[in-house]
Amino acid sequence: MSERRILHLPADFMGTVRLVTSIACEFGRYLPKLWRLQRVYRRRPRSQEPVVVLMGDNMDATHGISVSSQRLVRDLRAQGKSIFMVGVSHSKNRPGARTEDGSVHMLRPHVVQDLFGYPGQELAFPALDEVIALLARHPVDLIEIESPGTFGLLVIVLGPLLGISVIQNYRTDLVSYYRMLLQNPLFIGFLEWYTRSFLNCGDRVVVPSLAFREDVINFGIARSKVVQLPRGVELSRFHPDHADREAWKAYGPHDGPVVLFLGRVSKEKGLEVLIDAWPEIQRKHPTAILGVVGDGPFRAEFEERMKALGRAMFAGMVTGDELPKLVASCSVLAFPSTTDTFGNAVLEALAGGVPAVVTDKGGPCEIVQDGQSGLVIKGNDPATLAWAIDRILSQPPLHKRLSECARSRAEEYSPERATARQWEFFLDVQSRRLPRS
């Protein structure tokens, strides 16, 4: 039997119409199998310990959501818990297992659409026969949706149909992102309605920070449904001991302090502010150089504009042992984002003993203690960003104190503590579904 062709659609209005139509046809085709699966699920007994699956779009890539989800699966399975991660394979990749034990699996896509504003990334709907086969082989009690895309929509339908508890893990402020990326009020209005409707489905909504919890509640989600669960950082991997004066030499000659930006290279990260602040930083510290770790849709323009300003190195996407080495070898993290709901990059920098400059908007300012593990400044202000970086680079005693406190602060976000809280939350959701004795 030949493999079915993947329908690949552009990121425009007609592409979206064809996406919705294709999904509706796929549902109609497999409706009888879904009803049979429903009968099986409704008859099965529930146990105290749930079988959990993390599902989401665009998980076949390296970014904060996919990495933290895989880490959670790895750590909980090491404790003997039944948890898996399932995504949709990127159209250029082969579907199948992504780990030796099969705990991370990418399904074959039925239809994909290029993601608005993110070249190379896709919104994908899985082949429904593979989803049905997976749920039949591995009876699931709880599904956590990692992103509010088409796969998430499928889960919202399957949850009530099969009696599966559904959790929304909402950790990307899509509405704020697209307000910055697109000047399209009609699309933004639709996105607000869609996101609000999406989050109101399911049992609970998980957010990573207190600030974002209030944003979600003010967005129209019931307070009783919203739970804050901060993430942890791999403290043994990111450590000041990994600092190496030669680490950055592979990306360009330099003899001064490295100012780090770590994360997705996209406009919503506040990189325009960093570009505007850089001439003043360079004037005060002529030997300083900007070190950028990460990739994204703004990279080409970012590199081009930094060439005109002077000193910058672009490492691209870095993994393995090289990443913690590059991070710990920097003097300060410049993180001017006002839209991050948590700040994985900030936590990794602090764990490496690197003080951070963050804005007073979003989750990073809950991680960084102003004047202790870094500096918290007003957002969207290049002059203040330049002042804060200059202050840290100009005062060695301050830098030493901030670096020591940075590591101490990161240790409060141990992965063990975060993992334990997450599983306790899963148990609580499961207990509400168990029949009362």
C-alpha positions as CSV (number, residue, x, y, z in Angstrom):
1,M,0.0,0.0,0.0
2,S,1.5,3.3,-1.1
3,E,2.0,6.1,1.5
4,R,-0.6,8.8,1.3
5,R,0.6,12.2,0.0
6,I,0.9,15.0,2.5
7,L,-1.2,18.1,1.6
8,H,1.1,21.2,2.1
9,L,-0.7,24.5,2.2
10,P,0.6,28.1,2.2
11,A,0.2,30.6,5.1
12,D,-2.7,32.6,3.7
13,F,-6.5,32.8,3.9
14,M,-7.2,30.2,1.2
15,G,-4.7,27.9,2.8
16,T,-6.5,28.1,6.0
17,V,-9.9,27.4,4.3
18,R,-8.4,24.3,2.7
19,L,-6.8,23.2,6.0
20,V,-10.2,23.3,7.8
21,T,-11.9,21.5,4.9
22,S,-9.2,18.8,4.8
23,I,-9.5,18.2,8.6
24,A,-13.3,18.0,8.3
25,C,-13.0,15.4,5.6
26,E,-10.5,13.4,7.6
27,F,-12.9,13.3,10.6
28,G,-15.8,12.1,8.4
29,R,-13.7,9.4,6.9
30,Y,-12.8,7.9,10.3
31,L,-15.9,8.6,12.3
32,P,-17.0,4.9,12.5
33,K,-13.6,4.0,14.0
34,L,-13.9,6.8,16.5
35,W,-17.2,5.5,17.7
36,R,-15.8,2.0,18.2
37,L,-12.9,3.5,20.1
38,Q,-15.4,5.4,22.3
39,R,-17.1,2.2,23.4
40,V,-13.8,0.6,24.4
41,Y,-12.7,3.7,26.4
42,R,-16.1,4.1,28.2
43,R,-15.9,0.5,29.5
44,R,-12.4,0.6,30.8
45,P,-11.7,1.1,34.5
46,R,-9.6,4.1,35.8
47,S,-6.6,3.7,38.0
48,Q,-5.2,6.0,40.6
49,E,-2.0,6.5,38.6
50,P,-2.9,8.1,35.2
51,V,-1.4,7.3,31.8
52,V,-0.5,10.7,30.5
53,V,0.3,11.9,26.9
54,L,1.7,15.3,26.0
55,M,0.5,16.3,22.6
56,G,1.1,19.4,20.4
57,D,1.8,20.9,17.1
58,N,5.3,21.8,15.9
59,M,6.9,19.5,18.5
60,D,9.3,17.9,15.9
61,A,11.8,20.8,16.4
62,T,14.2,22.2,19.0
63,H,12.5,25.0,21.0
64,G,11.5,25.7,24.6
65,I,8.2,23.8,24.5
66,S,9.5,20.6,22.9
67,V,12.7,20.5,25.0
68,S,10.9,21.0,28.3
69,S,8.2,18.5,27.3
70,Q,10.8,15.8,26.4
71,R,12.6,16.5,29.6
72,L,9.5,16.0,31.7
73,V,8.7,12.7,29.9
74,R,12.3,11.5,30.5
75,D,12.3,12.4,34.2
76,L,8.9,11.0,35.0
77,R,9.6,7.8,33.1
78,A,12.8,7.4,35.1
79,Q,10.5,7.3,38.2
80,G,8.3,4.6,36.6
81,K,5.5,6.9,35.6
82,S,3.4,6.2,32.4
83,I,3.9,9.2,30.3
84,F,4.6,9.8,26.6
85,M,5.0,12.7,24.2
86,V,3.3,12.6,20.8
87,G,3.6,15.2,18.0
88,V,3.3,15.5,14.3
89,S,6.4,14.9,12.2
90,H,7.7,17.9,10.2
91,S,6.9,17.2,6.5
92,K,10.6,17.0,5.8
93,N,11.3,14.5,8.5
94,R,10.4,10.8,8.8
95,P,7.6,10.0,11.2
96,G,8.3,7.6,14.1
97,A,10.1,7.3,17.4
98,R,12.4,10.1,18.4
99,T,13.8,8.2,21.5
100,E,15.1,4.7,21.9
101,D,12.3,3.7,24.3
102,G,9.6,5.1,22.0
103,S,8.4,7.5,24.6
104,V,8.6,10.5,22.1
105,H,6.8,9.7,18.9
106,M,6.0,11.8,15.8
107,L,2.9,10.8,13.8
108,R,2.6,11.1,10.0
109,P,1.0,14.4,9.0
110,H,-2.2,14.4,7.0
111,V,-2.1,18.1,6.1
112,V,0.3,20.9,7.0
113,Q,0.2,24.6,6.7
114,D,3.2,27.0,6.8
115,L,3.1,28.9,10.1
116,F,2.3,32.6,9.8
117,G,5.4,34.7,10.6
118,Y,7.7,31.7,11.2
119,P,9.3,30.4,7.9
120,G,10.2,26.7,8.0
121,Q,7.7,25.9,10.8
122,E,4.4,24.2,10.3
123,L,0.9,23.8,11.6
124,A,0.1,20.2,11.1
125,F,-2.9,17.8,11.5
126,P,-2.0,14.2,12.0
127,A,-3.2,11.2,10.0
128,L,-6.3,10.3,12.1
129,D,-5.8,6.5,11.5
130,E,-2.5,6.7,13.3
131,V,-4.0,8.7,16.3
132,I,-6.8,6.1,16.6
133,A,-4.3,3.2,16.5
134,L,-2.1,4.9,19.1
135,L,-5.0,5.5,21.5
136,A,-6.2,1.9,21.0
137,R,-2.8,0.4,21.8
138,H,-2.1,2.7,24.8
139,P,-5.3,3.6,26.7
140,V,-4.8,7.1,27.9
141,D,-6.3,8.8,31.0
142,L,-5.1,12.4,30.6
143,I,-3.8,14.5,27.6
144,E,-2.0,17.7,28.1
145,I,-2.1,20.0,25.0
146,E,1.2,21.7,24.5
147,S,0.1,24.2,21.9
148,P,-3.3,25.6,20.7
149,G,-3.0,24.4,17.1
150,T,-4.8,21.8,14.9
151,F,-3.6,18.8,16.9
152,G,-4.9,20.6,20.0
153,L,-8.3,21.0,18.4
154,L,-8.3,17.2,17.7
155,V,-7.7,16.6,21.4
156,I,-10.5,18.9,22.4
157,V,-12.8,16.7,20.4
158,L,-11.4,13.4,21.5
159,G,-11.3,14.3,25.2
160,P,-15.1,14.4,25.8
161,L,-15.8,11.7,23.2
162,L,-13.5,9.2,25.0
163,G,-13.8,10.4,28.5
164,I,-10.1,11.6,28.7
165,S,-9.2,14.5,30.9
166,V,-7.8,17.4,28.9
167,I,-5.3,20.0,30.2
168,Q,-4.2,23.1,28.3
169,N,-0.5,24.0,28.9
170,Y,-0.6,27.6,27.7
171,R,3.0,29.0,27.7
172,T,3.3,31.0,24.5
173,D,1.5,34.4,24.4
174,L,0.4,34.0,20.8
175,V,-1.8,37.0,20.7
176,S,1.0,39.4,21.8
177,Y,3.5,37.7,19.4
178,Y,1.3,38.2,16.4
179,R,0.4,41.8,17.4
180,M,4.1,42.5,17.0
181,L,4.6,40.4,13.9
182,L,1.5,41.3,11.8
183,Q,-0.3,44.5,11.2
184,N,-3.7,42.8,10.6
185,P,-6.5,43.7,13.0
186,L,-8.9,41.2,11.5
187,F,-6.5,38.3,12.0
188,I,-5.6,39.5,15.5
189,G,-9.3,39.7,16.4
190,F,-9.9,36.2,15.1
191,L,-6.8,34.9,17.0
192,E,-8.1,36.4,20.3
193,W,-11.5,34.8,19.8
194,Y,-10.0,31.4,18.8
195,T,-7.5,31.4,21.7
196,R,-10.1,32.3,24.3
197,S,-12.5,29.6,23.0
198,F,-9.7,27.1,22.9
199,L,-8.6,27.7,26.5
200,N,-12.1,27.5,27.8
201,C,-12.3,23.9,26.6
202,G,-10.8,21.2,28.8
203,D,-10.5,20.7,32.5
204,R,-7.6,23.0,33.5
205,V,-5.2,25.6,32.1
206,V,-1.5,25.5,33.1
207,V,0.6,28.6,32.9
208,P,4.3,29.1,33.9
209,S,4.2,32.4,35.8
210,L,2.0,34.4,38.1
211,A,1.9,37.4,35.7
212,F,0.7,35.3,32.9
213,R,-1.8,33.6,35.1
214,E,-3.5,37.0,35.7
215,D,-3.2,37.8,31.9
216,V,-5.1,34.5,31.1
217,I,-7.7,35.2,33.8
218,N,-8.3,38.7,32.4
219,F,-8.5,37.2,29.0
220,G,-11.7,35.5,30.0
221,I,-10.7,32.1,31.6
222,A,-12.2,31.2,34.9
223,R,-9.8,31.7,37.8
224,S,-10.6,28.3,39.2
225,K,-9.3,26.6,36.0
226,V,-5.9,28.3,35.9
227,V,-2.9,26.7,37.6
228,Q,0.6,28.1,37.8
229,L,3.4,25.5,37.5
230,P,6.9,27.0,37.0
231,R,9.5,24.9,35.2
232,G,12.9,23.8,36.3
233,V,16.4,24.0,34.9
234,E,19.0,21.3,34.5
235,L,21.3,22.5,37.3
236,S,24.0,19.9,36.6
237,R,24.1,20.8,32.9
238,F,24.2,24.6,33.3
239,H,26.8,25.5,35.8
240,P,29.5,28.3,36.2
241,D,32.2,25.6,36.2
242,H,31.6,25.1,32.4
243,A,33.0,28.6,31.7
244,D,35.8,28.5,29.1
245,R,37.6,31.6,27.8
246,E,38.1,29.8,24.5
247,A,34.4,28.8,24.0
248,W,33.4,31.7,21.8
249,K,36.7,31.7,19.7
250,A,35.1,29.4,17.1
251,Y,32.5,32.1,16.3
252,G,34.9,35.1,15.9
253,P,37.9,36.8,17.4
254,H,37.2,38.8,20.6
255,D,39.2,40.0,23.7
256,G,36.4,41.5,25.8
257,P,33.2,40.6,27.6
258,V,30.5,38.7,25.8
259,V,27.0,40.0,26.1
260,L,24.7,37.1,25.5
261,F,21.3,36.8,23.8
262,L,19.9,33.3,24.1
263,G,16.6,32.2,22.6
264,R,14.5,32.2,19.4
265,V,15.8,35.0,17.1
266,S,12.4,36.7,16.4
267,K,11.2,40.2,16.7
268,E,8.9,39.5,19.7
269,K,12.0,38.8,21.8
270,G,12.7,42.6,21.8
271,L,15.7,42.4,19.5
272,E,14.9,45.7,17.9
273,V,15.5,47.2,21.4
274,L,18.8,45.4,21.7
275,I,19.9,46.7,18.3
276,D,19.1,50.2,19.2
277,A,20.9,49.9,22.6
278,W,24.1,48.4,21.1
279,P,25.8,51.6,19.9
280,E,25.7,53.0,23.4
281,I,27.0,49.7,24.9
282,Q,29.8,49.7,22.3
283,R,30.7,53.3,23.1
284,K,31.1,52.5,26.8
285,H,32.7,49.1,26.2
286,P,34.6,49.1,22.9
287,T,35.9,45.5,23.5
288,A,32.4,44.1,24.3
289,I,30.8,41.8,21.7
290,L,27.3,40.4,21.3
291,G,27.0,36.7,21.3
292,V,23.8,35.3,19.9
293,V,22.8,31.7,20.5
294,G,19.6,30.6,18.7
295,D,17.9,30.8,15.3
296,G,14.7,32.1,13.9
297,P,13.0,34.3,11.3
298,F,14.7,37.5,12.3
299,R,18.3,36.1,12.2
300,A,19.2,37.3,8.7
301,E,18.1,40.9,9.3
302,F,19.6,40.8,12.8
303,E,23.0,39.8,11.4
304,E,22.9,42.4,8.7
305,R,22.0,45.2,11.0
306,M,24.6,44.2,13.6
307,K,27.3,44.2,10.9
308,A,26.8,48.0,10.5
309,L,27.0,48.4,14.3
310,G,30.2,46.5,14.9
311,R,30.9,43.5,17.0
312,A,28.6,40.5,17.0
313,M,28.9,36.7,16.8
314,F,26.1,34.4,15.8
315,A,26.4,30.8,16.9
316,G,23.0,29.6,15.5
317,M,21.2,26.7,17.1
318,V,23.5,25.0,19.6
319,T,22.9,21.8,21.5
320,G,24.8,19.2,23.6
321,D,27.7,20.2,25.8
322,E,28.6,23.2,23.8
323,L,25.5,25.2,24.8
324,P,26.2,25.3,28.6
325,K,29.8,26.1,27.9
326,L,28.9,29.1,25.7
327,V,26.3,30.4,28.2
328,A,28.7,30.2,31.2
329,S,31.4,32.0,29.3
330,C,29.4,35.2,29.0
331,S,29.4,38.2,31.2
332,V,25.7,39.2,31.1
333,L,22.5,38.1,29.5
334,A,20.5,40.7,27.6
335,F,16.9,39.6,27.4
336,P,14.7,42.5,26.4
337,S,11.6,40.5,25.7
338,T,8.2,41.8,27.0
339,T,6.2,38.8,25.8
340,D,7.9,35.7,27.4
341,T,5.6,33.9,29.8
342,F,8.4,32.3,31.7
343,G,12.0,32.6,30.5
344,N,13.8,29.2,30.1
345,A,16.8,31.1,28.6
346,V,17.0,33.4,31.6
347,L,17.0,30.5,34.0
348,E,19.7,28.7,32.1
349,A,21.9,31.8,32.2
350,L,21.4,32.2,35.9
351,A,22.3,28.6,36.4
352,G,25.5,29.2,34.5
353,G,26.3,32.1,36.9
354,V,25.5,34.8,34.3
355,P,23.5,37.7,35.7
356,A,20.5,38.7,33.5
357,V,19.0,42.0,32.4
358,V,15.2,41.5,31.9
359,T,12.2,43.7,31.5
360,D,9.4,44.3,34.0
361,K,6.9,42.6,31.7
362,G,6.2,38.8,31.6
363,G,7.6,35.9,33.4
364,P,11.4,36.7,33.5
365,C,11.0,39.4,36.1
366,E,9.6,36.8,38.5
367,I,12.8,34.8,38.1
368,V,15.3,37.6,38.3
369,Q,15.5,39.4,41.6
370,D,16.3,43.1,40.8
371,G,19.7,44.0,42.2
372,Q,20.4,40.4,43.4
373,S,20.6,38.0,40.4
374,G,20.4,40.6,37.8
375,L,18.6,43.9,36.9
376,V,14.9,44.4,36.0
377,I,14.3,47.4,33.7
378,K,11.5,49.1,31.9
379,G,10.5,47.3,28.7
380,N,11.0,48.7,25.1
381,D,13.6,51.3,26.3
382,P,17.0,51.0,24.6
383,A,18.6,53.7,26.8
384,T,17.7,51.8,30.0
385,L,18.9,48.5,28.5
386,A,22.2,50.1,27.6
387,W,22.5,51.6,31.1
388,A,21.8,48.3,32.8
389,I,24.4,46.4,30.8
390,D,26.9,49.1,31.3
391,R,26.4,49.1,35.0
392,I,27.1,45.4,35.3
393,L,30.1,45.5,33.0
394,S,31.6,48.6,34.6
395,Q,31.4,47.4,38.2
396,P,33.4,44.1,38.8
397,P,32.3,43.8,42.5
398,L,28.6,44.2,41.4
399,H,29.1,41.6,38.6
400,K,30.7,39.2,41.0
401,R,27.8,39.5,43.5
402,L,25.2,39.2,40.9
403,S,26.9,36.1,39.4
404,E,27.0,34.3,42.7
405,C,23.3,35.2,43.5
406,A,22.3,34.1,40.0
407,R,23.4,30.6,40.6
408,S,21.7,30.5,44.0
409,R,18.5,31.8,42.5
410,A,18.5,29.1,39.8
411,E,18.9,26.4,42.4
412,E,15.4,27.3,43.6
413,Y,14.1,26.0,40.3
414,S,15.4,22.5,40.6
415,P,14.1,20.0,38.0
416,E,13.2,17.5,40.7
417,R,10.9,20.0,42.4
418,A,9.2,21.1,39.1
419,T,8.7,17.4,38.1
420,A,7.2,16.5,41.4
421,R,4.8,19.4,41.3
422,Q,3.8,18.4,37.8
423,W,3.0,14.8,38.7
424,E,1.1,15.9,41.8
425,F,-1.0,18.1,39.5
426,F,-1.7,15.1,37.1
427,L,-2.8,13.0,40.1
428,D,-5.1,15.7,41.3
429,V,-6.8,16.0,37.8
430,Q,-7.1,12.2,37.7
431,S,-8.6,12.0,41.1
432,R,-11.5,14.3,40.1
433,R,-12.4,11.8,37.3
434,L,-12.4,8.7,39.5
435,P,-15.8,7.3,40.7
436,R,-16.6,8.2,44.3
437,S,-16.8,5.3,46.7
